[in-house]
Amino acid sequence: MPYLTRYLATEILGIFFYLIIQFVRLNLLSTGNKTEIRKYIFYSFILSFPVVVLYIFYFRFQQFCLWFDVMICAIGFAFSILEWIASLIAFIKIGKNLQYDEENI
């Protein structure tokens, strides 16, 4: 069964978007955690939504989906949700520890 070319571009672009978003998101989360600046954690929190959407896309709508692909997407999805929850907790915790400062909003 040949791979349909109309889906090939979508899946390759999705992988590149995923890589770029994950790189930026994880760097923001790391920087926000180390410096305790809320805006970095907030931006990382916002960027986690496209990552989850891409996981759902590859889990549900991929042209040829093997058992291995399903397992990798499920593990990545679970870790993204856990990171989302952890970033939300860190955002709240840093907000309680810091006094009101415009730079940290």
C-alpha positions in Angstrom: 0.0 0.0 0.0 1.7 3.3 -1.1 1.9 6.3 1.1 -0.4 9.1 -0.1 1.6 12.2 -0.9 -1.1 14.6 0.2 -0.7 13.4 3.8 3.1 13.2 3.7 3.6 17.0 3.7 1.1 17.4 6.6 2.8 14.8 8.7 6.4 16.1 8.0 5.4 19.7 8.8 3.7 18.5 12.0 6.9 16.9 13.1 8.9 20.0 12.4 6.3 22.2 14.3 6.4 19.7 17.1 10.2 19.9 17.4 10.3 23.7 17.3 7.5 24.1 19.8 9.0 21.5 22.2 12.4 23.1 22.0 11.1 26.5 22.8 8.7 25.3 25.4 11.2 23.2 27.3 13.8 26.0 27.3 11.2 28.5 28.6 10.2 26.0 31.3 13.8 25.4 32.3 14.6 29.1 32.4 11.4 29.9 34.3 12.0 27.2 36.9 15.7 28.3 37.5 15.0 32.0 37.7 11.5 31.7 39.2 10.0 34.2 36.7 6.4 33.5 36.1 6.1 34.8 32.5 8.4 32.0 31.2 6.4 29.4 33.0 3.2 30.9 31.6 4.4 31.0 28.0 5.5 27.4 28.4 2.1 26.5 29.8 0.5 28.1 26.7 2.8 26.3 24.3 1.8 23.0 25.8 -1.6 23.1 24.1 -0.2 22.8 20.5 2.0 20.0 21.7 -1.0 18.1 23.0 -2.9 18.8 19.8 0.0 17.4 17.7 0.1 14.3 19.9 -3.6 13.8 19.3 -3.2 14.3 15.6 -0.4 11.7 15.4 -2.3 9.4 17.6 -5.6 9.6 15.8 -5.0 10.8 12.2 -1.6 9.5 11.2 -1.7 7.7 7.8 0.1 4.5 8.9 0.0 4.1 12.6 1.8 1.1 14.1 1.5 -0.2 17.7 4.9 1.4 18.4 3.6 4.8 17.2 0.5 4.5 19.5 2.7 3.7 22.5 5.2 6.6 21.8 2.3 9.0 21.4 0.6 7.8 24.6 3.8 8.2 26.6 4.5 11.6 25.1 0.9 12.7 25.7 1.1 11.5 29.4 4.3 13.4 30.0 3.0 16.5 28.4 -0.1 16.5 30.7 2.2 15.9 33.7 4.4 18.8 32.6 1.3 20.9 32.1 0.2 20.2 35.7 3.6 20.7 37.1 4.0 24.1 35.3 0.6 25.2 36.7 1.7 24.2 40.2 5.0 26.0 39.8 3.2 29.1 38.4 1.0 29.2 41.5 3.8 28.5 43.9 6.1 31.1 42.5 3.2 33.6 42.6 2.7 33.0 46.3 6.4 33.2 47.1 7.0 36.5 45.3 5.7 39.9 46.1 3.9 41.8 43.4 6.4 42.8 40.7 5.5 43.8 37.2 8.4 41.9 35.7 7.2 38.6 37.2 3.6 38.7 35.9 
